[in-house]
């Protein structure tokens, strides 16, 4: 799910950047350091929307670097258990499907794939398909997944999904 949250970050700036464009450099450095990263608490930072405040810089003793505290608002993506999302299949093998939901990696075990779908290692590319080949899931297909669990690390989030529910599976 997407949220719009207020966050804080400290920008460490080398003295060579001191000059008339100082604030623009601090803003640019904020965008490059924060966008695309993941915090365990808030999730993946998708985009910085507004910069609320750039605090007074504090000079670090004996180094000359300056630390600027920055308060900003950003759009973040945080997956939750029970959420239904569209994913792209990145890998298909006998243990299940590996998918990506934007920046989030998600694994779907073969035990969480409907029983009427079987793994076919001989097809090119390998896929899961029904007996009548009415439904075929292979690499680069878009599928609808329900998240059954997440693992949150300090700098990453990983999800486990299922296709065993109504209206889940191949998007057509």
Protein Blocks (a to p, Z undefined) as FASTA:
>chain_A
ZZdddddddddddfklgcjklmmmmmmmmmmmmgopacfklopafbdfbdfbdcddddde
hklpacdddddddddddddehiacddddfbdcfkbccddehjbccdddfklgcfkbccdf
kbccdddddfklmaccdehiacddddfbdcddfkbccddddfbbghiajdZZ
